[in-house]
Amino acid sequence: MIVVTATLQAVEGKGDELAQAFQKLVPKVLNDPGAIAYVVHRGLDNPAKFFIYEKYESGDALKYHSSTEHFKEFSKAIASLLDGRPEIGLYNELP
């Protein structure tokens, strides 16, 4: 299992727009072959900060997710909403 973590910071005043973009994306990702989980969290003390937990059956499933039209469109749509680059972590789940 491959786990991805991502932390994103929205531009001030754009957190709600970023949240809406994620709400549209999540059901599409969960329909991707090999996608097990895609959970978006919003900071309690900083509502402009988002933490995403993703889980895929394999590296191929993650690669597929990254190549989908819905992910490419999402990435373009949120580019102007982000304050800096996302912090991404990749992990192998222990058995």
C-alpha positions as CSV (number, residue, x, y, z in Angstrom):
1,M,0.0,0.0,0.0
2,I,1.2,3.5,-0.9
3,V,0.3,6.4,1.4
4,V,0.5,10.0,0.3
5,T,0.3,13.0,2.7
6,A,0.0,16.5,1.5
7,T,-0.2,19.8,3.3
8,L,-1.4,22.9,1.5
9,Q,-1.8,26.5,2.5
10,A,-4.5,28.6,0.8
11,V,-3.9,32.2,0.0
12,E,-5.6,34.4,2.7
13,G,-9.3,34.5,2.0
14,K,-9.3,31.6,-0.5
15,G,-9.7,28.7,2.0
16,D,-13.4,28.2,1.2
17,E,-12.7,28.1,-2.5
18,L,-10.0,25.4,-2.0
19,A,-12.3,23.4,0.2
20,Q,-15.0,23.5,-2.5
21,A,-12.5,22.3,-5.1
22,F,-11.5,19.4,-2.9
23,Q,-15.2,18.5,-2.4
24,K,-15.6,18.2,-6.1
25,L,-12.4,16.2,-6.5
26,V,-12.8,13.6,-3.7
27,P,-15.6,11.5,-5.2
28,K,-13.8,11.3,-8.6
29,V,-10.5,10.2,-7.0
30,L,-12.3,7.5,-5.0
31,N,-13.6,6.1,-8.3
32,D,-10.0,5.7,-9.6
33,P,-8.8,2.1,-9.9
34,G,-6.7,1.3,-6.8
35,A,-7.7,4.3,-4.8
36,I,-8.5,3.2,-1.2
37,A,-8.8,6.5,0.6
38,Y,-8.7,10.2,-0.1
39,V,-9.5,12.3,3.0
40,V,-9.2,16.0,3.2
41,H,-8.8,17.8,6.6
42,R,-9.0,21.5,7.3
43,G,-7.0,23.1,10.1
44,L,-8.9,24.0,13.3
45,D,-6.5,26.8,14.3
46,N,-5.8,27.8,10.7
47,P,-8.7,27.2,8.3
48,A,-6.4,28.1,5.3
49,K,-4.3,25.0,6.0
50,F,-5.3,21.6,4.6
51,F,-4.0,18.1,5.2
52,I,-4.7,15.4,2.8
53,Y,-4.3,11.6,3.5
54,E,-4.4,9.4,0.4
55,K,-4.0,5.6,0.2
56,Y,-3.5,3.5,-3.0
57,E,-3.1,-0.2,-3.6
58,S,0.1,0.3,-5.5
59,G,2.5,2.7,-7.1
60,D,0.8,2.1,-10.4
61,A,-2.6,3.2,-8.9
62,L,-0.9,6.4,-7.6
63,K,0.6,7.0,-11.0
64,Y,-2.8,6.5,-12.6
65,H,-4.4,9.0,-10.2
66,S,-1.7,11.6,-11.1
67,S,-2.4,11.2,-14.8
68,T,-6.2,11.5,-14.7
69,E,-8.0,14.5,-16.3
70,H,-9.8,15.3,-13.1
71,F,-6.6,15.6,-11.1
72,K,-4.9,17.7,-13.9
73,E,-7.9,20.0,-14.0
74,F,-8.0,20.3,-10.2
75,S,-4.3,21.1,-10.1
76,K,-4.8,23.9,-12.6
77,A,-7.9,25.2,-10.8
78,I,-6.2,25.5,-7.4
79,A,-2.8,27.0,-8.6
80,S,-4.0,30.5,-7.9
81,L,-5.5,29.5,-4.5
82,L,-2.2,28.2,-3.0
83,D,0.2,30.1,-0.9
84,G,3.5,28.3,-1.7
85,R,4.0,24.8,-2.9
86,P,2.3,21.8,-1.3
87,E,4.4,19.6,1.0
88,I,4.1,16.0,-0.1
89,G,5.2,12.8,1.7
90,L,5.2,9.3,0.2
91,Y,5.1,6.2,2.5
92,N,4.8,2.4,2.3
93,E,2.3,1.1,4.8
94,L,3.7,-1.4,7.1
95,P,2.1,-4.8,7.2
